[in-house]
Amino acid sequence: MLQDRPLYEEMVRTGSRGLWAWRAGNWLVRTGVIGIVLLLMVWPGIFYFKVSESGLIFFGVLLLMAALFTLGSFLKRLSYRIALGEGIDVASFLAGQDEPKPPRP
């Protein structure tokens, strides 16, 4: 389970505007990580068999996957900022607590 899944569930429960950013960011982060892992597993075989021009293509795709990961991280941070603006205590959810602390007076 994701560390920030309880935050996502709280955003769904409250109808937060940052929900779309969290969903898109989560998908992009996962896609980027899986793509990077798969590329790094295949890359040594490409160089071993000396497939011409594939090294540059693989490097470009690796940069694309890193860009997807970075964009996803940015969108998740944006969703956290939106949730903070709507009064959701993001820090308590990211600290691993199931229940958020009551707001300070």
Residue, then its C-alpha position, 0 to 999 in steps of 0.5 A: m500500500l502506498q504511504d500516502r494512500p490514507l491522504y488520497e482517501e481523505m481527499v476523496r472523502t472531502g471532495s478535494r480539488g487536488l484529487w485529479a493531481w494526485r491520481a495523475g501524479n501517482w500514475l506518472v510516478r509508477t509509470g516512470v519507475i517501472g519504465i526505468v527499471l525495465l530499461l535498465m534491465v534490458w540495456p546491458g543486452i543491447f550493448y552486449f549484442k551491439v545493436s546499432e543506434s539502439g543505445l541512443i534510443f534507449f538513452g532517450v527513452l530513459l530520459l523520457m521515463a525520468a521526466l515522467f517520474t519528475l512530472g508525477s512527483f510535481l503533480k503529487r506535491l501540487s495535490y499536497r499543496i491544494a489539500l493543505g489549502e483546503g484544511i487537510d493536515v497532510a503532514s499527519f497522513l504522510a507521517g504514517q498515522d491513520e487518524p489526523k491530529p485535530p486542528r490547533p485553535 
